[in-house]
């Protein structure tokens, strides 16, 4: 994977049109954070196949071993209010799932979404997404949407072997990383523009729900006040909040970024 290979397969207007390919980097998220203060444009993409100290949600690490996976961060300067920024994680999740599915044969296991930020194939996590916001000196904000995708990786640390997989281990698909990254950017630009135009998830909510693996499953909601189990019912089509029903039968709304939702494969 290199910048020429990726650029040659893009069909976007602004997503990844400013492209920084990093042969090796501690973190694409940190590279994008620095660039956003230096005037990097909306849609700038920072991508590597060798990330050494990347991070995921809840302080977890996300390492990208050399030449098998993708670690990338897209820099956004949103035209929507800061309150809507958490929905961008769901936009990227849908885009990744659509791009992966578009590269696999019809009989391969589907790329599904574990709300709000993971992509799962055949019960194992193959992708995680971390969205961070940065307040800029002029009072505006930028979004850094980091995405790590296990593409060709065949072995995982023992502590992750029960929960982590790659596109290759889960489907046998030997797909091109540059083409996958380009397709993700293509899908993200389309989905993001629909979201930004409406100021809600409503244009893409049906496609998101069709891939949501949580629906009908028991999940564990981790809140500051404690944890409880509930049945996941689906998302709010406007803002992507997860509707859950605990044992008392009430319907509760869980907003992305506020709590941890565990289930499906039990990682912490």
N, C-alpha and C positions, 0 to 999 in steps of 0.2 A: 504494500500500500504506500502510495506517495501522493504528493499534491497534484501532479499532472494527471495521474490516473483518476483521482477523485473529481477534479475540476472538469475533466472531459466527459463525465457522466452526469453532471448536474443539469437540471432543467428549471432552475429557480430564477427569480428576479433579484432577490436580496439575500436569501438564506445561503450562507457559506460563500457568497461572492467575494468577500474579504476572507481569505483562508490562510491560516498559519499552521503549517505542518511541523510538528515537533518530533524530531527523531527519538528523543528521550526527554522526559520532564518529570519533576516531582508531582505536578498536578496541573491538569488543563484548567481546572477551576481557578487556581491561583494565577495562572497566566492570563486568563480572561479578566480576572479582577484587576490586575495591574493595568491591562490595556484599556479598560473602561474609563479609567481616570486620565488616560493619555489620548482620548478622543476616538477610540476605535468605533466603527460604525455599527448601527443596528444590523444584526444578522451575522456579524463576524464569527467565524468558527475556528476553534483551537482544538487540534486533533492529534492524537499520537497512537502508536501501537506499543508503547513502552512507558508506562506510568509507574513511578516507584513509591509515592506516598499519597495516593489519592484517598478521598474520603467519601463516605456515604452518609445517609441519614443517621441521626441519633449518635453521632460521633464514631461510627464504625469506619474501618478502613476499606478501601477498594483499590486493590493492586491490579495492574494490567501487565502481565508478563510479556516479554518481547515477542512481537511478530505473530501473535495468535488472536488477539482481541482488539477491541476498539475502546478508547477513552476519548470523549470529546465534550466540549462545552460551547454552547452557542450564546453569544452576548445579545441581549435584547434591550431596546430602549422603548418600553411599551407606551402606547397612547391611552392605555386604560389606567384606572386608579390603582393605587397600591393594594387596596383591599381585594382586588380581583387576581392578584399575582399568583396565589396558590393554585389557581385553576390551570396555570401554564404547565405544571407537572403532569396533569391529566392529559393535556394536549400532546405533550411529548410522548407519554405512555401509549396513547392511541396511535401516534405516528410510527413509533417503533414497532408495535404489534402489526400494523398494516404493512410496513415495509418488509419485515421478516416473512410474514405470510405470503407476500407477493413474490418471494424468491424461492419458496418451497413448493414441491409438487402437491396436488390436491389431496393425496392420501397421507400426507405427513401430519403429525400431531399439530394442532393449532397453537398459535402464539396468543396467549390469554393475558389478561391484566389482573393482577392482585392489587386492589385499591390500597393506597393511591399511586404507588410509584415503582412497582415491580412488574416485570414481564416473566411469565411462567410458561414453560413448555413441558407437557407430560409430567407435571407435578414438581418440577425443579426450576429454581430461579436462574434465568439467563441474563437478566438485565436489571439494573437499578438506576434510579433517577434522583438527582439532588438539585433542587431549585433554591437559589439564594438571592436575596435582594441586597443592593448596595445603594446607600444614599449618597448622592453626588453634591458637590459644593453649591450648585445653583438651586438645590432643593428638589430636583427631580430624582428619579431612581432608575437603576438598571437592574436587569434580571440575568443571572448566570444559570443556565440550565445545563447541568452536567449529566452525562449519560455514559454508563459503562456497560458494554455488551460483551459477553463471553461468546466468541464466534467459533474458534477452532480448538480451544483448550480441551485437553483430553483427561487431565488429572487435576485433582483439587486437594488442598490440605485436608487431613483426616477430619478436623473439626467442622469442615464445610461439605464433606462428601455426601451427606444425606440430604442436603438442601440445595446445593449448587450444581448447575450443569451448564452446558454450552449448546449452541445451536447444533454443533456436530454430534455431541453425545446423545442429544435427545431426538435427533431426526436423521442423523447420518448425512445431512446436507453439507457439502463442502463448498460453501458460497464465498464469493469474493468480498473481502472487507470493504474495499473502496466503493464497490457498487452498492453495498448495503448502506454505507454512510451517506452516499448520494441520494438513495431512495428515501432514507429517513428525512433528510433535509427537504426533499421534494414534498413529502407528505406533511411535514411540519409546517412548511410555508402555507400550504393550502388550508390546513386545519387552523393554524394560528390566525390567518386573515379572517376566516369565518368567525372565530371567537372574538377577535378584536372589533370586527364590524358590529356584532350584536351586543358585545359587552357581557356575554354569558356563554355557557357551554351548550345552549339549546341546539345550535346547528349540528353538533357532533355527538350529542348525548346518546342517541339511539345506537350509533355505531360503537360507542364506548360500552354501553350496557350489553350489547351483543357479545362482547369479549370479556365481560367481567366475571371472573371465576369465583368471587366471594358470594354471589347471590345464592341464597338458600343454605349457605354454610354457617356453621357456628364459628364465631370469631371471639377473640379475647380483646377487650378494649382496655388499654393501659392509660389511666388518667392519674393526675397528681394525687387525687384523693383515694386511689385504689384501683383495682382491676375487677372487671366483671365480664361474664360471657353473654353473648347475644346472637341472635340470628341476623345475618346481613340480608337486607331486603332489596338493595339497589341504590342508585344515586338520585339526587335531586337534579333534574335536567337543566336547571338554571345555573347552579353553582358547583355541582359535583360533590356536594356533601353526601356522606354515606348514611342511609337510613338503616337503623338497627332496632331489633325488638328483643330486649332482655326478658328474663323469666317473669317479670311482673306484667308483661303484656303491653307496656307503653311503647310508643314509637319515639326513638331519639335520633337526633341529627348529629353526626360526627363530622367535623370540618377537617380537611386535610391540613396537616402541619401542627395540629393541636394535640393529637394523641397518637399512640402507636397501636396499630391493629395487627394482632397476631392470629395465625391460623394457617390452614392448608399444609404447611410444612414445618411449622413450629420453631422457626429460628427466632433468636432474641436480639 
